[in-house]
């Protein structure tokens, strides 16, 4: 064999060199692994229905003149009162909205280690409402890919649920739940004994407004060690023109977003007006995100708005925010839904993806400037929209995308891109759609791998949120996708029966790869305990990956509170640097791969955990 290799080299020197180069490259970064995700819902024990399927508005009768974007709402008057006409019935605006509008946006869920056993449990939100038999549900991870539904935990909220976020707001070591509904929100405190208590009344002494709420995000905007809360407001039915043919939601006003300061004693104070984010933040917001985009040490705010210009607010560091929506390049006026952030091209800067309505390309925006300033010391955060991904543009154009995800699904060292898709009204006829998955080539350019990845095996459904976690602790990131329970019709007035409507999908990552990985959990001491606002850089073979621990990614959902790094074939991590929210930097060298590590702020050593 040795002689044949020598002879082969002498005859075909360039080909031999090419083979050696490919071999070495494969050893360093790993061969491209084929991403494959398998539907394991039926085996998992997760039987949650996000709300029970029932006839959609368009099946109630042809007298309803639309109930969604691009269609009109038929407003009629009877005895000097306003009503909305549905199958020759006159309904109040609240009744009409409850039947036809609210459920279209769907609901989310969260990965949460509620019992602190080092694996990820699943909390799912139900948007049925007004039915004690249909409530949010908590599924405990019991290992071997199995989950068990828990009862009488105190987390079974039966409101018309929208979103959920996870945060240890009281810094006691237990993750708590924040739920938004149509009509209110709830703060559920983890009691540390596998139960929760509703502390909304005591935590928000100024009261909870009767609003239609969207997503929420947690972040320590003033760096006092306590997590503050930003909550999205959606549609205000009272704010609309006085004509009868209305479009939803464009012809309706938005509800103000609200920022709550954590007082550190279990209570919150509404500081929206004082912080300068009220006047520009009444724009039918879907999802919101705290993150330090300009890397000046203070969390900024990005707001994805539906049919209104998106909002972007720079934290001045003095307790106030500056509107920077236009200069940022993110203030597109589309039907924006969900948010994902990450360093797509490994240049060390935070890029952002936000999903949009049909006939509106999902936005992939690259941060290009976070150094300059046009306002004294306040550094800019300027993005450029990427239009050099024709595959993403072409395939996302006809779809309504909701939950995005930026995660390294094959552990090759770059972030792949997922979109959960589904239509919402009769414009589409059958409003079920397939999801999309794009593989990153390492430079930020993407290839469609939806078919080969297995995500199309579940068929077309009305998908909404997507939450990511390594629930089986095998080093590969898995995914749960929520599905809307609306029945669908074929565009000819016939109902399509689909037993999967409303039932979420648990995708187990079964990618066959020898690529290595590391998972990192963070625990703040001087900073907030969740370490929201921290960033972690991993250096391997001269290539640095950077990720961010934030609250508010996705659509109405919460990913697992840990960071995932694919390492390719690297057998040792040259360096891990943690930048904590309070500015402290810690560096760790020579770390071995294929471990889940816990870093505690200020501690010189890390701990290997399950």
N, C-alpha and C positions, 0 to 999 in steps of 0.2 A: 504493500500500500504506500509505503514511503517513496519507493522508486517511481510508482505511477504518478504520485503527486508532483514529484520533481519534473518528470517528463511533461506533465500537463502544464506546469508553470512555464517550462521552456518553450513550448509550442504556442501557448496562448497567454502571454504575460499580462495583457490588459484584462482579460476575462478572469484570470486568477486573482488579480488585484481587486477586481470588482467583488468577487466572491468573499475574499477576506474582509473587505470593507463592510459588506452587508452583515457578515458574521459578527464583527466587532460591534457594529451599530446595534444589532439585535441584542447582544450581551449587555450593552450599556443602557439602552432605553426600552428594550423589549419589543418583540414583534407585535404588530397590531392584533389585539384580541377582538374576536367578534362578540360584541355586546349582545347578551341574550337575557331577557326578562320573562319569567314564567308566572302565569296566573296561579296563585296558591290559595285563593280566597276560600274555596269550599273546604279545603283541608285545614285551614287555619282556625276555624271556629268563629270567624267574624261574620255575622249574619245581619249586620246593621243596614236598615233602609233609611235613607236620608229624609225622605218622607214618603208616605204611602202613595203609590201612583193613583191618580184620579183623573177624570176627564179634564183636558186642557181647555183654556178659555175658548179656543176656536171651535171646540166641539159642543159648546153650550148652545150655540146658535149663530146663524149668519148675521143676526142683528147687531152683534158686537162688531163695531168698526175698528178693529185693531186694538192691540194692547202692547205694543212694543215699538222700538225704533223703526222708522220708515213707514209706520202706519198711524192712522188717526184714531183718537179716542172720541166717542160720540157722547157729547154732553147735552143733556136735555133739561128742560125746566118744567116743573109741575108744582102748582100752587106756590109759585114764587120761590121755590127751593131748587137747588141744583141736584141732579141725579145723573148716574151713568147707566146707560141702557145695556142690558144683557138678557138676550132671549125674551124680550118684551117685559123684563122685570126692571124696575127702577131701584138702583142701589146707591147708597151714599158712597162718597169717595173712598172712605175706609173699607167699606164692604167690597167695593169693586177691586181695590188694590189687594185686599186679602185673598180674593178668589183668583185674580188674574195676573197680578204683577209681582208680588213679593217673592214668590217661590222661584221665579225665573232665574234669579241670580245664583241660586243654590247656596250651599253651606259648606263649611270647611271642617278641619280636624287638626289634631296635634299629636306629635310624638312626645311623651312625657314619662320620665322615670319617677312615677308618683310614689312608689314604695321604696326607692333608693336601693334596689337590688342589682343595679348596674346593667339592666337591660331595658329596652324601650317598650313601654306600654302605649296604648292607642286610645285617644279620646276623640269621639266623633259627635258632630253637631247636627241636630235635626231641625229642619225649618218648617215642620208641619204646624206646630203651635196649637194652643188652646185644646190640648188633648193630653191628659195625664198619662194615658197609656202609650204615648209616643213622646219620648224624651231623649236628651243627649245620653250617650252611653260610654262607659269606660271599660276597655278590654285589657285585662292584665296578661302580660307576656309570661307564660308558664314554661317556656323552653321548648326545644324541638320543633320550632315553627308553629306552636300552638298558642292560642289566646283563649281566655276565659272571661266571659262577661261578668262584671261585678254589679251587685245590687246593693241598694241602701248605703251608698257611699256619701250622699249629700251632693253629688255632682250631676244628678239627673234633672237638669233644668228642662222644663217643658215649654219654654217660650218659642217664638218664631225665630230660631237661631240663624245667625249669619256666620260669625267668625269666632275663633278662639286663639288666644296667645298664652304663652307660658312664661312665668317670671317668679322668682323668689322675691316678692316685693318687700317682705319684712325681714329679709336677710337671716332667716332662722334655719336655713339649710334644707327646707322642703319646697319643692316647686308648686306654685299656686296657679290657678286658672282664671283667665279673664275672658268672658263671653259677651259678645254683642248680639242683640236681637232687634227685630222690628218692634220698637216700643220701649226698650230699656237696655241696660247692660248689667252684668253680674260679676262681682269679684268673689271667687270661691277660694277661701284660705285652706291650705293643706294642714290638717291637724297633727300630722305625723304618725297617725295610727291607721292609715288607709281610708280615712274619711275626710270630707271637706265641709266647711261651714260657709254659708252665705253671709259675708260681712259688708255687703254693698252699702247698707244704710249707715253703718258706723264709719266706713272708710270714706264715704262721700257725703259729709254732713250738709253740704249745700243742695243735696238731692240729685236724682238722676232724671234727666229730661225725657219726656215721651217723644222720642225721635226714632227715625229709621237709621240705624247705625251700620257702618261697614267694617273695615278692618281696623286693627290696632297695632301699636308698636311700643316697646319698652326701651328706654335709654336714659342714661344719667346725664342730662343736658347740662347741669350745673356742677358736675363732678364732686358732689358731696357724699358719694358712696351709696345713695339710695336711688332706686330706679323710678324714673318719672314715666308718665303714660301719655300717649297721643292717640286720640280716638277719631276715626273718620265719621262724618255725618253724610248721609246720602240724599235722597229726594225729599223736598218739602212740598207736599201736595197743595198747600195753600198759596204758594208762590207760582202763579201761572197767568198767562194772558186771559182776557175775558172773551175768548171766542170758542166756538163749539168743537171745531176739529183740531185736536191737539195731538202732538207727537210725544211719545214717552221714550226717554226722559228729557229730550232736548227742550221742550217747551215748559218745563218745570224748573223751579229754582232749587238750589242746593241748601243743605243744612250746614251750619258752621262746624268745622273741626274743633276739637277741644284738647288743650294741653293741661294736664294735671301734674302739679308739683307734689312729689312725695315728701311729706313733712317729717318722716322718720319715726313717727309714733303710731303707724297703722292708718293714718288719714291722708287725704289728698285735698289740694286746693286748686280750684280753677284759676289759672293765670293767663288764659288765652289773650285777653285784652292787653295785659301788662307786657307780654312778651312780643307783641307786634306780629302775630300770625293770624289774627282774626279777619282783618279786612280783605285779605286775598285768599281766604280758605273756606269759602262757602260755595263749592263747585262740584257737588255730587261726587264725593270722593269714594273710591273703592278700597284701595290698599295704601298704607302709609309705612314709612321706614325711617328710623333713626340710624344715621351712619356718618362718620367723619370723612366726608368726601375730599375735603381740601387738606386733610392731615395736619390740622393746626391744634389737634388735641380735644376739640369740642364736637359733639355729635350734631350734624346737620339734619335736615328733614327733606325727604322726597315724597310727594303725594301724587298718586295716579288717579286722575279724575275721568269721569264718564261724560263724554261729549263736551267737556270744558277743557281749557288749557291746564296742563299739569302744573303743579306747584313745586318750587324748589326754594328752600330757605336756609341761608347760611347762619350758623350760630356765631354771634359776635364775641362770645366768651365773657360777656358782662351781664348775662341773664336775659338778653334780647336776641331776636332773630332779624335778619335782613332778607327781604324778598329778592331773590336772584333768579327767578323763573326764566325770564327772557334771555338774559346773557348766558345762562347755563347750557342752552341748546336742548333742553328737555321739555320745554313748554308746548309740545305738540297738542293740537286740539283734536283728539280722537276719542274713541270709546275705550280708554285705558282700563285695565283690569288688575293684573298681578305684577309683582316685582321680583326680580332676582338680581343679585350682584355677585361679582367675582372678577378675578384677574384673568380674562379670557386669553390674552396673548402673552402672559407672563412678563409684562413690563413693569410690574410693581404697583400699578395704578388700578383703582377700582372702576371696573366697567359695569354697565347696568343694562338689563333687559326688562322691557315691560310689554305686556301683551295687549292686543287691541281687537276691535270689532272686525267683522268681515269686510273685505275690500279696504282694509287698513293694515299695512304691513306691520308685523310685530317688530318693535324697535330694538335694535342692538346698538347701544351707544358707548363709545370708547372715551374714557377720560383722557384728555390731551394736555390739560394745563391745571395744576393745582399749586403753582408757585407764585405767579404774578398777583398783583393786587391793584384794584381800582378804588379802594376805600380805606386808605391808611394801612393799618396792619392786617386788615381782613383779607385773607387769600381767596382767590377765585376758585371756582370748580367748573371748568368749561369742557363740554363733551362735543363729540362729532358723531353724527348718525352714520352708521355703516350701511351703504347700499351696494357693497361689493360681494354680497352673498345671494346670488340670484336664486339658489335653491331654496333658501329660507323665504325669500320674498315670494317666489312663485307658489310654494306649497302652503304658506300661511295665508295668502291673499283671500281665498274663498272661505276661510274658517274663522269662527269666533274663538279666540284663544283666551284662556282664563289663568290657570295655574302654570307658571314657568318653573323650571329647575335648572340650575347650573351646578353639576356634580360630575366628578370623574368616575364614570360607571365601569371602566375597564382598567383602572389603576395605572394608566400609562403616563400620568403626569400633566394632563390638561383637562379642562372642564368641558364636558359634553352638555348638550342643550335639549331640554324636553319641554313640550307644550301640551297641556290638557285642553282639548277642544270639544265644543258642542254648541249648537245653535239654540235659539230660545223662542222663536215665534213661527207663525204660519208662513212667513215669507219663504222659509226654506222647505216647506212641506214636511218631510221627514227630517226632524231637527237633530238627529243623531249624527255624529261625526267621528272620524278616527283621530287618534292622537299622532303627534309627530316627535321623532327623536333624531337628533343630528350629532354626528361624531366630530369632535374637534381634531384637526390634523396637527395641532401643536402651535400653530401660528394665528389661530383665531378664525380660520376658514373651516367651513362645515360641510359634511357629506350626509345626505339623508340615509339613515339606516333603519327607518321605521319598520319596513317589512321584515328584514332579516333579524331584527332584534326581538321579535315575538310580541311586540305591543299591539299589533294588529290582530292577533289571534283571538282577542276578546271581542272583536267586532266593533261596530260603530255604536256609541252611546252618547248620552248628554253629559260629558265629563265637565268637572269644575275644578276642584282643588287638587294639588299634588304635594304630598309630604314625603320627605326623604329621611331614611334612617337605616342603619345596619341592624335590623331587628334580630337577626340570627347570629350576630357576632362572628361572621366568617371573613370579615375584611372587605366585603363587597356591599355597596350601597343599594338598598332596596327602596321600594316606593309604594305608597298607598294613594290611590286616586279616588276622589269622591265622584259620585254620579247623581245627577238630578233625577227626581222621581216623576217628572212630568211624562204623561203618556204622549205618544207621537202619532201622527197621522200621515198618510201617504200622499197628501196634496190633492186627493180626490174626495175628501170628506170621510175616509174610512180610517178607523182606529187600528193601529198596528200594536198587537199585543207583544210585549217584550218582558219576559220574566226577570230580566236583569235591570230593568229600570228602577233607579233609586238605590241599587246595591253597589257599594264601592268595590274596588279591585285592589287586592294585595299582590303586587309584583315582587317575586323573589329574584334577586340577581343571580343567575346561574352562568354568568360569563366564564368560559374556560380560559384561564390565564395563569401564568406563573409570575405575573407582576407582583411586586411587593407593595406594602402600604403601611401607613401609620395613622392611628386615630388619636386625637388629642382632646381632652376635657380640661377645662379651666375652672379654678375656684378663686375668686377674689377675696381679699382680706381688707385692705384699705379701699380698694375699689368695690363696686357692687359685687355681691357674692356670685351672681351668674356670669360676671365678667363680660356682659354685653358692652360692646365697644372696643374689645381687645382685637388685636391682629396677631397672626402667627406666620412666620416665614420659615420655610424648610429649604435648606441648601443641599443639593446632591449633584455631584459631577459638574460643578460650576453653574448649575441652573437653579434659580430661586423661584419657588412657588410661594404665593402669599394668599392667605385666606382671612376672613373676617367673621367674628362671632357677633351676630346681630339678631334682633327680633323684628319680625314683620316681613320676612321674605315669603314668596309664594302668593297665593290668593286665599284670603280668609283662613290661613293655616299657620302651623308652626312646625318647622323641621326639628330633628333631634338636636339637642344642645351640645354638639361636639363637632370638631372639624376633621375632615377626611382628606388625606393626601395620598395619591397614587405615586409610587416611586419607581415604576418600571422594573428593571433588573438590578437596580442598585441594592447592594447588600449591607450598606452602612449609610447613615445620614450624617453628612459632614457637620451640619449645624442646624439647630432649631432656635429661633429667636422669638420670644413672646414680648409683645408690647402691650402692657396693661392699660386700662382706661385712664388711670391717673398719670400715665407717662413713664412709669417704671419699665425698663427694658432688662430682660434676662436672657442669657445665652447658654445653650447646652450643646456639647459636642460629642461626636462618636456614638450617637444613639442607634440602637439596632432596630430594624424594621419589624413589621408584622406583630405589633403590639398596640394595645390601647393604653395611653399614658395620661396620668393626672398631674397637672402642674398647678401648684398652689402659690399664689402671689407672695413673693418675698422669700420663699423657701429655695435653698440651694439645690435640693434633690427633687426629682420627680418620682412618681410611683406607678408601677405597672398594675393595671386593674384588669378585670375580666374583658 
